[in-house]
Amino acid sequence: MPQQRALMPQRRAGKRQQGFTLIELLVVIALLGIMGRIIIPQLGASVPFEEIDKEAQALAVKLNFLRSESRLRARPFGMEIDLTRHRYRMKIPAEYQVQDEDRRSEYKDLPETEDLDWVYLPKMVRFEYVDLGFGEIASTRSTTLSFDPQGRTQAKVIVFRHESENELHRSVLVPAIAGEIQVEKGKKPLPKANDYDF
């Protein structure tokens, strides 16, 4: 019997050296989770096609919003695009702006349409040009895309490029009369009207 007692502590010590404890495993899993939450979002920002897709989609969503609001409110809405500084801003009628009651006197001389803050494109994403239709292409100036109270506009194509990839382009297609504003890969021509647009 005395020999059995001497062997038992040795077996336990031997099993301890063969694996990890539950606490050690939980600590490692927690550290991997924390590192993953920090590193993974940074990877997407460094991939050029993800960055340009994100910016083109964001612009398309805002243009769809402006078209929808112009129809719902029966008022003109628009967007100004500054091609030299690579930025844009929405133009919304002043009566739909959020105003502070205590500062109402500051707002009495507002223009009919109020400009919101500029949204700057990331350093590597640039506007290449805006196809305004009728052979007119804007590439070095500001241009305004306006939606009338029925949500109509002249068909346009807004083309983005990525500075690190010469052939990486995205086109935001703005149909004239109706339809969803869409993003497509590459440089695309102006959208043509079809029977379903009327």
C-alpha positions in Angstrom: 0.0 0.0 0.0 2.7 2.5 0.7 3.9 2.0 -2.8 0.5 2.8 -4.4 0.3 6.2 -2.6 3.7 7.1 -3.9 2.7 6.3 -7.5 -0.5 8.3 -7.5 1.0 11.8 -7.2 3.5 10.9 -10.0 0.6 10.0 -12.3 -1.2 13.3 -11.7 2.0 15.2 -12.3 2.5 13.3 -15.6 -1.0 14.1 -16.8 -0.5 17.8 -16.0 2.4 18.0 -18.4 0.6 16.4 -21.3 -2.0 19.1 -22.0 -3.3 22.6 -21.3 -5.7 23.5 -18.6 -9.1 24.9 -19.4 -8.1 28.4 -18.2 -5.0 28.5 -20.4 -7.2 27.6 -23.5 -9.8 30.2 -22.6 -7.1 32.9 -22.3 -5.6 32.0 -25.7 -9.0 32.0 -27.3 -9.9 35.4 -25.8 -6.5 36.9 -27.0 -7.1 35.6 -30.5 -10.6 37.1 -30.5 -9.3 40.5 -29.4 -6.5 40.4 -32.0 -9.0 39.4 -34.7 -11.3 42.3 -33.9 -8.4 44.7 -34.3 -6.7 43.3 -37.3 -9.5 42.1 -39.6 -11.2 45.5 -40.1 -7.9 47.0 -41.1 -7.3 44.4 -43.8 -10.5 45.4 -45.8 -9.4 49.1 -45.8 -6.1 48.2 -47.5 -7.7 46.3 -50.4 -8.2 48.7 -53.3 -11.4 47.2 -54.8 -13.1 47.1 -51.4 -12.2 50.8 -50.8 -13.5 52.0 -54.2 -16.6 49.8 -54.0 -17.4 51.2 -50.5 -17.2 54.9 -51.7 -19.1 54.3 -54.9 -21.9 52.5 -53.0 -22.1 55.2 -50.4 -22.5 57.9 -53.2 -25.2 55.7 -54.9 -27.1 55.3 -51.7 -27.1 59.1 -51.1 -28.2 59.8 -54.7 -31.1 57.3 -54.3 -32.1 59.0 -51.1 -32.1 62.4 -52.8 -34.2 61.1 -55.7 -36.6 59.5 -53.3 -37.0 62.6 -51.2 -37.5 64.9 -54.2 -40.5 62.7 -55.2 -41.9 62.4 -51.7 -41.6 66.0 -50.8 -42.2 67.4 -54.4 -39.2 69.7 -54.0 -35.9 69.8 -55.8 -33.0 68.1 -54.1 -29.4 67.7 -55.4 -25.8 66.9 -55.0 -22.7 69.0 -55.7 -19.6 67.1 -56.8 -16.2 68.9 -56.6 -14.0 67.1 -59.0 -10.8 69.0 -58.1 -10.9 68.4 -54.4 -12.6 65.0 -54.7 -15.5 65.7 -52.4 -19.3 65.9 -52.6 -22.2 67.3 -50.5 -26.0 67.0 -50.6 -28.2 70.0 -51.3 -31.5 69.8 -49.3 -34.3 72.4 -49.1 -33.8 74.6 -46.0 -37.2 73.7 -44.5 -36.1 70.1 -44.1 -32.9 71.0 -42.3 -32.7 70.3 -38.5 -32.7 73.7 -36.8 -32.0 74.7 -33.2 -34.9 76.8 -31.8 -32.5 78.9 -29.7 -30.6 79.9 -32.8 -33.6 80.5 -35.1 -32.5 84.1 -35.9 -29.3 82.8 -37.5 -31.4 80.8 -40.0 -33.8 83.5 -41.2 -31.6 84.4 -44.2 -30.9 80.8 -45.3 -31.0 80.2 -49.0 -33.8 78.1 -50.5 -31.5 75.1 -50.6 -29.1 74.4 -47.8 -25.8 72.7 -48.5 -24.7 70.0 -46.0 -21.1 69.3 -45.0 -18.6 68.1 -47.6 -17.8 64.4 -47.7 -14.2 63.9 -48.7 -13.1 60.7 -50.6 -10.3 58.7 -49.1 -6.7 59.6 -50.2 -6.5 56.8 -52.8 -10.0 57.0 -54.2 -10.6 59.8 -56.8 -13.4 61.1 -59.1 -12.1 60.6 -62.6 -15.0 62.4 -64.4 -18.7 62.9 -64.6 -20.4 62.3 -68.0 -23.1 65.0 -68.2 -24.6 63.8 -71.4 -24.6 65.4 -74.9 -20.9 64.8 -75.1 -20.1 67.0 -72.2 -17.6 65.5 -69.6 -16.6 67.3 -66.4 -13.2 66.3 -65.0 -11.7 69.4 -63.4 -14.6 71.5 -61.9 -17.6 71.3 -59.7 -20.8 70.0 -61.1 -24.3 69.8 -59.6 -26.7 66.9 -60.1 -30.2 68.1 -59.5 -33.4 66.1 -59.1 -36.6 68.0 -59.9 -39.8 67.6 -57.8 -40.7 64.4 -59.7 -37.3 62.8 -59.1 -36.1 63.3 -62.7 -32.6 64.4 -63.7 -30.5 64.3 -66.8 -28.8 60.9 -67.1 -25.2 60.9 -65.8 -22.3 58.6 -65.0 -20.0 59.4 -62.2 -16.7 57.5 -62.6 -14.3 56.7 -59.7 -10.7 55.5 -60.0 -8.3 54.1 -57.5 -4.8 55.7 -57.4 -2.9 52.5 -56.8 -4.6 50.6 -59.7 -4.7 52.2 -63.1 -7.5 50.1 -64.4 -9.6 50.0 -61.2 -12.8 52.0 -61.9 -16.4 52.1 -60.7 -19.2 53.8 -62.4 -22.3 55.2 -60.6 -25.1 55.1 -63.2 -27.8 57.7 -62.7 -30.8 57.0 -65.0 -32.7 60.1 -66.1 -36.3 59.4 -65.3 -36.7 56.5 -63.0 -35.0 53.4 -61.7 -32.4 52.5 -59.2 -29.0 54.4 -59.2 -26.5 51.6 -59.5 -22.7 50.9 -59.3 -21.0 48.9 -61.9 -17.4 47.8 -62.4 -15.3 49.7 -65.0 -16.1 52.8 -67.0 -19.6 52.6 -68.3 -21.5 54.7 -70.8 -24.6 56.8 -70.1 -27.7 54.6 -69.3 -30.2 54.5 -72.1 -33.9 54.9 -71.4 -36.1 51.9 -72.0 -39.9 51.2 -72.0 -40.0 50.5 -68.3 -38.7 54.0 -67.4 -41.9 55.7 -68.5 
